[in-house]
Amino acid sequence: MSQSSFPANFLFGSATSAYQVEGATAEDGRTPSIWDTFCRVPGKVLGGDTGDIAVDHYHRWRDDVRLMADLNLNAYRFSISWSRVQPTGRGPAVQRGLDFYRSLVDGLLEKGITPWITLYHWDLPQELEDAGGWPERATAERFAEYASLVADALGDRVERWTTLNEPWCSAYLGYGSGVHAPGRTDHTAVLRAAHHLNLAHGLGVQALRASLPGRAQIGISLNPAAVRALTDEPEDLDARRRIDALANRIFDGPMLRGVYDQDLIRDTARLTDWSFVEDGDLENIHQPLDALGINYYTPTLVSASADRKLPRRDGHGGGAQSPWPASEDIAFHQTPGETTDMGWTIDPTGLHDLLVHYHRETGGLPLYITENGMACDDKPSPDGTVHDPDRVAYLHSHLSTVQRAIADGVDVRGYFLWSLLDNFEWAYGYSKRFGAVYVDFESLARTPKSSALWYAQVARTGVLQAPDTAPQPVTD
Ligand code: GBH
């Protein structure tokens, strides 16, 4: 491998999720998910935005697949809307829901684009939340049934499977800070939810293995925190240890090692005795995986709470309550450096740390960056083209970090840019743009930004192009 080229067969993809792009929330038998409900609670989503229409991918998927092909992408990571294929979260599948995904998959395969399915990207069927949601064990059991149903329908043509996207967000933002659906604020529920998400993953892996042919590759996408301590003082290092336990080891401990670490159990003892972990759960969660997906945006900087010079930040999304259980005495800081339109510091070194760490932790499992990208305040020029040099620089620095990790011996097999399209950015509604392709939220017209054209060159040549070689977008 020359310095600037990626390994052969490297996946250059892009990613989206169902609720963020599909729209058509009441069509073909789909019922509400927790996000449909949450968007209707006043004040929860900026501007009162909803995913009702989103970017209409449900109807425009053919155009979107063509767009990916034109951009030379060889993989597409998307998620299945649970309430589209199994409206109550239980029982038989809705054929029309499955048909949508089957057509999408066939459309991708026709263009030589590898479909990569995420089964759960935060949109729990509302009926399952009404029955208690992720803090309840039954939700994990329902997830395994849903996983087999999708595997039975699509397993003859899809080889890449991800159980959950970022269970940290589902548990901590959904049940802790309440800035995501279902908007609960209960730190004990966070820990119960985390465990049942872990169990859902483990039971889901087993359900997938039972339904899929042996060549299927199964994994999960985590959003591990690259946690740093503000100083090397013991109390800051201890804050680092605690946030590492709550951000990372609470998920990868049971999944990769079959344990919840003792320090995590001790740190959270005043909230729970962890009796919701039943006999056999850890074995069920600890399933062999074929790949691990890492979603990375920015590092996390913590200290013990004493006043420090660096500005504090609320740590995740501006909720009134912290997402972190039993961590009131820990301060979160803004990492130094330039920030994106989300206010997240641009620092690819965190990605390198995580890749090296998970290479070791998994004994050399194939790793994929299943999300990476930045929000910019993109605006079309008068001629209709969209120039986003900051995003090109971000992608370049992170892809270059991926190459460095590969040179260091880490087995990285692919990269998925978040996101293909500008879309519904959760609590921020349509106010934040992560797309490589610009979407006019009125007309829903798509226009590749200069970053998309730059990334297309990387995907076509397998060589990391300099950021200043971004081709100028053209309009017709
Ligand atoms: C992903 O979540 C999602 O999978 C995707 O759906 C979403 O659109 C995308 O990212 C962009 O948001 O407050 O400075 O400590 C990422 C969620 C982002 C949560 C980074 C933790 C830490 C930022 N994570 N965040 S900070």
Residues whose N, C-alpha, C, O or C-beta is under 5 A from the ligand:
A	BS01	GBH	Y297 G315 H316 G317 W344
